[in-house]
Amino acid sequence: MTKTGPHTDAKSDAKSAAPAKRNMLQFLTLAQVPPAKREAEARRKDFGEIYEKWPEADAGDQASRCEQCGIPFCQVHCPVQNNIPDWLKLVAEGRLEEAYAVSSATNNMPEVCGRICPQDRLCEGSCVLEQSKHGTVTIGAVEKHITDTAWERGWVKPVTPEIERKQSVGIIGAGPGGMAAAEELRKLGYQVEVYDRYDRAGGLMIYGIPGFKLEKSVVTRRVNLLEQSKIKIHRNVNIGTDMSFADLRRKHDAVLVATGVYKARAMTCPGVGADGVFPAMTYLTASNRKDLGDKVPAFESGALNAAGKNVVVIGGGDTAMDCVRTAIRQGAKSVKCLYRRDRENMPGSQREVTNAMEEGVEFMWLSAPEAVLHDAKNTVTGVRALRMRLGTPDASGRAKPEEVEGSQFVIPADLVIEALGFDPEDLPAIFGEPALGITRWGTLKTDYKNLMSTMDGVFGAGDIVRGASLVVWAIRDGRDVAQHIHKYIQAALATNVTKTDGRLRKAS
């Protein structure tokens, strides 16, 4: 097989300057070659993204491997239904600006999804070439290449709606769901205002996901684009205290709740209250703030700095991978990931597991915490764990972990991080609005037909509705709810309504 790789000679430079129009179905002659990764030893020392910039010729070659299936399973398994075969063909033909137009037509943040989506579980995992053992098309890398090129060449423009509407929409939460909805509503001409309790917009993309997966400049330039589109973003605003939910409803014709889920699931074993045990988001937020140049007292004191420490992370999802790889970069003495199932049953991306192992993380499969050990001063000293075995499948379909009797062992630890997932916060209490209905899981209760909550004109989208999930699903929900809000407002206007107490009512 002929392998593609970095083009460094003058002849290949000329090829980049004048893109070739390649034929498709080149998987028989071209092997799968993803963008090069920086050496593990080098990337352990900083928070820069680990993948190197892809030469345009390499991206075109890899895009030409696409089989152009009659039924594109990659698109079917993409939450935003990206027209993947179409933009792969355009990249192969050197038509990058058109590829960007197609890619951005279904995705408000393709440069983000190209970096952090678990493609191995979505589009690439469903690629026919992957199933036939030819090696999947490197869809995520091509998506990132398209949009990064679009930004570099000035093709990404602020929204300029064809008409300006007087009606306004208030969005609570400046994460991916709220940002996607804001952009879609602005395209329709609505006046959009976003309210976020943090000092920066971006949600988990800014304070949860580390820079080695998603550099912060990628998020901030997207936020800046929204503001250039005349979307108002109010930072440091807590709905329920700084502004009442009732006032928000009175101010806007419709309200969208897109707060995400931030309440950490905690361990229940003895010793979890010891000093040195922290939730994942507390740890990641401190690290990300430090990376952004903020003063972080808890980091400066050493409490949230892994340097020189034995670190144990509990959990097996993408957040756990973010924590272990962050600890490595902070200079931890050792980093161990404790997970109760085996690698094949991990919920996190296998690609991230591989990256973590390359960087020096030790995975302790089939192990679960029994107790957190501490000294007389209540300072954590270790984790007592149990060996597990996989039994019959549970309700989720995965094999249920069972304790192996008498298998206790101790892992030394100076810092223990809980990365067991997230649950919704108590929104009715936070917002001071008991009429806001929630499900038995604490998520916002919405009508699946129109994503409206139990309160008229109040909608929900993203993790606060579906539970902790992926950024790409939040984007999909944001796009969908924007259309439902548009239909709601237009239907109300068509029936001759006036706005009273934050609700669109029919005139008497």
C-alpha positions in Angstrom: 0.0 0.0 0.0 1.1 3.6 -0.7 1.0 5.6 2.5 0.5 9.4 2.6 2.5 11.4 5.0 3.8 14.9 5.6 4.8 16.7 2.3 8.1 18.6 2.8 9.7 19.0 -0.6 9.3 21.7 -3.2 7.2 19.5 -5.5 4.7 18.8 -2.7 4.6 22.5 -1.8 3.5 23.3 -5.3 0.9 20.6 -4.9 -0.5 22.4 -1.9 -0.5 25.7 -3.7 -2.5 24.2 -6.6 -4.9 21.6 -5.1 -5.4 18.5 -7.2 -8.8 17.2 -8.1 -8.6 13.7 -6.8 -10.8 10.7 -7.6 -12.7 9.1 -4.7 -12.6 5.5 -3.5 -8.8 5.7 -3.0 -8.8 3.4 0.1 -7.3 0.6 -1.9 -4.2 2.6 -2.8 -4.0 5.0 0.2 -3.6 3.8 3.7 -5.2 5.6 6.6 -2.8 8.2 8.0 -4.1 10.6 10.6 -2.3 13.9 11.4 1.0 13.5 13.2 0.9 13.7 17.0 3.6 15.5 18.9 5.9 13.2 20.8 4.5 12.2 24.2 7.5 13.5 26.1 7.1 16.9 24.5 3.4 17.2 24.9 3.6 16.2 28.6 5.2 19.6 29.3 2.5 21.9 28.0 -1.3 22.3 27.4 -1.0 22.8 23.6 -3.1 20.6 21.3 -1.3 17.4 20.6 -2.0 17.1 16.8 0.2 18.9 14.4 -1.2 21.0 11.5 -2.2 18.9 8.5 -0.8 19.9 5.1 -3.6 20.5 2.7 -2.3 17.8 0.3 -2.5 15.2 3.1 -6.0 16.2 4.0 -7.1 15.9 0.4 -5.5 12.5 0.0 -7.2 11.2 3.2 -10.6 12.6 2.1 -10.2 10.8 -1.2 -10.3 7.5 0.6 -14.1 7.9 1.2 -16.2 5.2 -0.5 -19.1 7.6 -1.1 -21.6 5.0 0.2 -25.1 5.0 -1.0 -26.2 4.9 2.6 -23.7 7.1 4.5 -23.6 5.5 7.9 -21.1 8.1 9.1 -23.8 10.8 8.5 -26.5 8.6 10.0 -24.5 8.3 13.3 -23.6 11.9 13.5 -25.8 13.8 16.0 -26.0 16.9 13.8 -26.4 14.8 10.6 -23.3 16.3 8.9 -23.2 15.8 5.1 -19.8 14.0 5.6 -19.4 12.3 2.2 -20.2 15.6 0.4 -17.6 17.7 2.2 -15.0 14.9 1.9 -15.5 14.9 -1.8 -15.1 18.7 -2.0 -11.9 18.5 0.1 -10.5 15.8 -2.2 -11.3 18.1 -5.2 -9.5 21.1 -3.5 -12.8 23.0 -3.1 -12.3 23.9 0.6 -14.4 27.0 0.7 -17.4 25.0 -0.6 -16.5 22.2 1.9 -16.7 24.8 4.7 -20.1 26.0 3.5 -21.5 22.4 3.5 -19.9 21.6 6.9 -21.1 24.7 8.6 -24.6 24.3 7.2 -25.3 21.6 9.8 -22.9 22.4 12.6 -22.3 25.7 14.4 -18.9 24.7 15.7 -17.3 22.2 13.3 -13.8 23.2 14.5 -14.8 22.2 18.0 -16.4 18.9 17.0 -13.4 18.0 14.8 -11.3 18.2 17.9 -13.3 16.7 20.8 -16.0 14.5 19.3 -15.4 10.8 20.1 -15.4 10.0 16.4 -14.4 6.4 17.2 -17.9 6.0 18.7 -19.8 8.1 16.1 -19.0 8.8 12.5 -15.6 7.0 12.2 -16.8 4.0 14.2 -19.7 3.6 11.7 -17.5 4.1 8.5 -17.9 1.2 6.1 -14.2 1.1 5.6 -13.7 0.6 9.3 -16.1 -2.3 9.2 -14.3 -3.9 6.2 -10.9 -3.5 8.0 -9.5 -0.9 5.5 -9.2 1.7 8.2 -11.8 4.4 8.7 -11.7 7.7 6.8 -10.2 10.3 9.2 -13.4 12.3 9.3 -12.7 14.4 12.5 -9.3 15.5 11.3 -10.7 16.6 7.9 -13.5 18.5 9.6 -11.0 20.3 11.8 -8.8 21.0 8.8 -11.7 22.5 6.8 -12.8 25.0 9.5 -9.3 25.9 10.6 -8.6 26.8 7.0 -11.8 28.7 6.8 -10.8 30.8 9.8 -7.3 31.4 8.4 -8.7 32.5 5.0 -11.5 34.8 6.3 -14.4 32.7 5.2 -16.1 32.6 8.6 -18.3 35.6 8.8 -20.6 37.1 11.5 -24.4 36.4 11.1 -26.2 39.1 9.0 -29.9 38.2 9.1 -32.0 39.2 6.1 -34.6 40.8 8.4 -34.5 42.2 11.9 -37.3 41.1 14.2 -38.4 43.0 17.3 -39.0 39.9 19.3 -36.2 38.8 21.6 -35.1 35.5 23.2 -33.2 35.1 26.5 -30.9 32.2 26.8 -29.6 30.9 30.1 -26.2 29.3 29.6 -23.4 30.2 27.2 -22.2 26.6 26.6 -22.4 24.8 23.3 -26.2 24.3 23.4 -26.9 28.0 24.2 -24.3 29.2 21.7 -25.8 27.1 18.9 -29.3 28.2 19.6 -28.2 31.8 19.8 -26.6 31.7 16.4 -29.6 30.0 14.8 -32.1 32.4 16.3 -29.9 35.3 15.2 -29.9 34.0 11.6 -33.7 34.2 11.8 -33.4 37.9 12.8 -34.3 37.7 16.5 -32.7 39.9 19.2 -30.8 37.4 21.3 -29.3 37.8 24.8 -27.3 35.1 26.6 -26.9 35.0 30.4 -24.1 33.1 31.9 -23.0 32.8 35.6 -19.3 32.6 34.7 -16.9 35.4 33.7 -16.2 33.8 30.3 -18.6 32.3 27.8 -18.2 28.7 26.5 -19.3 26.6 29.4 -17.5 23.3 29.7 -15.6 24.1 26.5 -13.7 26.9 28.4 -13.5 25.6 31.9 -14.0 21.8 31.7 -12.1 20.6 28.6 -8.3 21.1 28.8 -6.3 23.0 26.2 -4.5 19.9 24.9 -7.8 18.8 23.5 -9.3 22.2 22.8 -7.2 25.3 22.9 -9.1 28.2 24.5 -8.5 30.5 21.5 -10.7 28.2 19.4 -13.6 28.8 21.8 -13.0 32.5 22.3 -13.0 33.3 18.6 -16.3 31.6 18.2 -17.7 33.6 21.2 -16.3 36.8 19.6 -18.1 35.9 16.3 -21.4 35.6 18.1 -20.9 39.1 19.7 -20.0 40.5 16.3 -23.3 39.0 15.1 -25.0 41.4 17.6 -25.8 38.7 20.1 -25.5 40.1 23.6 -23.6 37.9 26.2 -24.1 38.9 29.8 -21.4 37.4 32.0 -21.3 36.9 35.7 -25.1 36.9 35.9 -26.8 34.3 38.1 -30.5 33.9 37.3 -32.4 33.7 40.5 -30.1 36.1 42.4 -28.7 38.8 40.1 -31.8 38.7 38.0 -35.1 36.9 38.8 -36.5 34.3 36.5 -39.7 36.2 36.4 -37.9 39.4 35.2 -36.1 37.4 32.5 -39.5 36.1 31.2 -40.9 39.6 31.2 -38.0 41.0 29.3 -38.1 38.4 26.5 -40.7 36.8 24.2 -39.2 33.3 24.9 -36.6 31.9 27.2 -34.3 29.0 26.7 -32.7 27.1 29.6 -29.4 25.6 28.4 -27.4 25.5 31.7 -25.8 22.1 31.3 -25.3 19.8 34.3 -22.6 20.6 36.8 -23.4 18.8 40.0 -20.7 16.2 40.6 -21.5 12.6 41.5 -19.6 11.9 44.6 -18.1 8.7 46.0 -19.9 7.2 49.0 -17.1 5.2 50.5 -15.5 6.1 53.9 -13.0 8.9 53.9 -14.3 10.9 51.0 -14.2 14.0 53.2 -10.5 13.9 53.6 -8.4 16.9 52.5 -7.0 16.2 49.1 -10.2 14.7 47.6 -11.8 16.9 44.9 -14.5 16.7 42.3 -13.2 16.7 38.7 -14.7 20.0 37.7 -13.1 21.8 40.7 -9.8 20.4 39.6 -10.2 21.0 35.9 -11.6 24.6 36.3 -8.6 25.5 38.5 -6.2 24.2 35.8 -8.0 25.8 32.9 -8.1 29.2 34.8 -4.4 28.9 35.4 -3.9 28.1 31.7 -5.9 31.2 30.8 -3.7 33.4 33.0 -6.0 33.8 36.0 -4.8 33.9 39.6 -6.0 30.7 41.2 -5.3 30.7 45.0 -6.2 27.0 45.4 -3.7 26.1 42.7 -1.0 28.4 44.0 -1.3 26.9 47.5 -0.7 23.5 46.0 -4.1 22.1 46.9 -5.2 21.8 43.2 -1.8 21.4 41.8 -0.7 17.8 41.0 3.0 18.7 40.8 5.1 16.1 42.7 2.0 14.2 43.9 0.7 10.6 43.6 -2.6 11.2 41.9 -5.5 8.7 41.7 -8.5 9.5 39.4 -11.7 7.5 40.0 -13.8 7.0 36.8 -13.6 5.9 33.2 -15.3 8.6 31.1 -13.9 11.4 29.1 -13.8 13.7 32.1 -11.5 11.2 33.9 -9.2 11.2 30.8 -9.1 15.0 31.0 -8.1 14.7 34.7 -5.3 12.1 34.3 -3.8 13.9 31.3 -3.9 17.3 33.2 -2.2 15.8 36.2 0.6 14.5 33.9 1.2 18.0 32.5 1.2 19.5 36.0 4.2 17.3 36.8 2.6 14.6 39.0 4.9 12.0 40.5 2.5 9.2 39.4 -1.0 9.1 37.9 -3.3 6.2 38.2 -6.8 5.8 36.8 -9.1 3.5 38.8 -12.0 2.0 36.8 -14.3 -0.8 37.9 -14.8 -2.3 34.4 -12.2 -3.3 31.8 -11.0 -1.2 28.9 -13.5 -2.6 26.4 -16.4 -1.4 28.6 -15.1 2.1 29.3 -17.5 4.9 28.4 -14.7 7.2 27.4 -13.0 7.5 24.0 -10.5 4.8 23.3 -8.5 7.4 21.4 -8.2 9.4 24.7 -7.2 6.2 26.6 -4.4 5.6 24.1 -3.2 9.2 24.4 -3.2 9.0 28.2 -1.2 5.7 28.2 1.4 7.2 25.8 1.8 10.1 28.2 2.5 7.9 31.2 -0.9 7.3 32.9 -1.3 3.9 34.5 -4.8 2.3 34.2 -6.0 0.0 36.9 -8.8 -1.9 35.2 -11.4 -3.9 37.2 -10.7 -1.9 40.3 -13.0 0.1 42.5 -12.5 2.3 45.6 -13.5 0.8 49.0 -12.2 3.7 51.2 -10.1 6.8 51.1 -7.3 6.6 53.6 -6.0 9.6 55.6 -3.7 10.5 58.4 -4.5 12.1 61.8 -4.7 15.5 60.2 -7.4 14.2 57.8 -5.0 14.5 54.9 -5.4 11.9 52.2 -2.7 9.2 52.1 -4.1 6.6 49.8 -7.0 4.7 48.3 -8.0 1.2 49.5 -9.4 -0.6 46.4 -11.0 -3.9 45.5 -10.5 -6.1 42.5 -13.6 -6.6 40.4 -14.9 -9.1 37.9 -17.5 -8.7 35.3 -20.8 -10.6 35.8 -24.1 -10.6 34.0 -25.2 -7.5 32.0 -27.0 -4.7 34.0 -29.9 -2.5 32.7 -27.5 -0.6 30.4 -26.5 -3.8 28.7 -22.9 -3.7 30.0 -21.5 -6.4 32.2 -22.1 -5.6 35.8 -18.9 -5.4 38.0 -18.8 -7.6 41.0 -16.4 -7.5 44.0 -13.7 -10.2 44.3 -13.8 -11.1 48.0 -10.6 -10.6 49.9 -8.9 -8.7 47.0 -8.2 -5.4 48.8 -5.1 -3.5 47.9 -3.8 0.0 48.7 -2.7 2.7 46.3 -0.6 5.6 47.7 -2.3 9.0 46.9 -1.7 12.6 47.8 -4.5 13.8 45.5 -7.8 11.9 44.7 -10.1 13.2 42.0 -13.7 12.0 41.6 -14.7 11.8 38.0 -17.9 9.8 38.2 -20.1 12.0 36.1 -22.5 14.9 36.6 -26.1 15.3 37.6 -28.5 18.4 37.2 -28.6 21.1 39.8 -31.9 21.9 41.4 -33.1 24.5 38.9 -36.5 25.3 40.4 -34.7 26.2 43.7 -31.8 28.1 42.0 -34.2 30.1 39.8 -36.7 30.6 42.5 -39.4 29.2 40.2 -41.2 26.1 41.6 -43.5 25.9 38.5 -40.5 24.8 36.4 -41.1 21.1 36.1 -38.3 18.5 36.4 -38.1 14.8 35.8 -37.3 12.2 38.4 -33.7 12.4 37.3 -33.6 16.2 38.0 -33.4 17.1 34.3 -35.7 19.8 32.9 -39.1 18.3 31.9 -39.9 19.2 28.3 -42.4 18.2 25.6 -40.4 16.1 23.1 -42.5 17.5 20.3 -41.4 21.1 20.8 -38.9 21.1 23.6 -41.0 23.5 25.7 -40.9 23.1 29.5 -44.0 23.0 31.8 -44.0 26.8 31.6 -45.3 28.5 28.5 -42.6 30.1 26.4 -39.8 28.5 28.4 -37.8 25.9 26.4 -34.9 23.5 27.3 -31.9 22.1 25.4 -28.7 20.3 25.9 -27.5 18.4 29.0 -30.1 19.9 31.3 -32.7 18.1 29.3 -30.9 14.9 28.1 -28.5 14.5 31.0 -24.7 14.6 30.8 -23.8 14.0 27.2 -21.5 15.2 24.3 -20.9 18.7 23.1 -22.2 17.6 19.6 -25.5 16.6 21.1 -25.8 20.0 22.8 -25.2 21.6 19.5 -27.9 19.5 17.8 -30.4 20.3 20.6 -29.6 24.0 20.3 -30.2 24.0 16.6 -33.5 22.1 17.1 -34.8 24.2 19.9 -34.1 27.4 17.9 -36.6 26.2 15.2 -39.2 25.4 17.9 -38.8 28.8 19.5 -39.2 30.4 16.1 -42.4 28.5 15.4 -43.8 29.4 18.9 -43.2 33.1 18.5 -44.5 33.2 14.9 -47.6 31.2 15.8 -48.3 33.7 18.6 -47.8 36.7 16.4 -50.1 35.2 13.8 -53.0 35.0 16.4 -52.7 38.7 17.3 -51.1 38.5 20.7 -49.7 41.1 23.2 -46.9 40.5 25.7 -48.0 40.4 29.3 -45.8 39.2 32.3 -43.3 37.6 30.0 -45.9 35.6 28.0 -47.2 36.0 24.5 -51.0 36.3 25.0 -53.9 36.8 22.6 -55.2 40.3 22.6 -58.6 40.7 24.2 
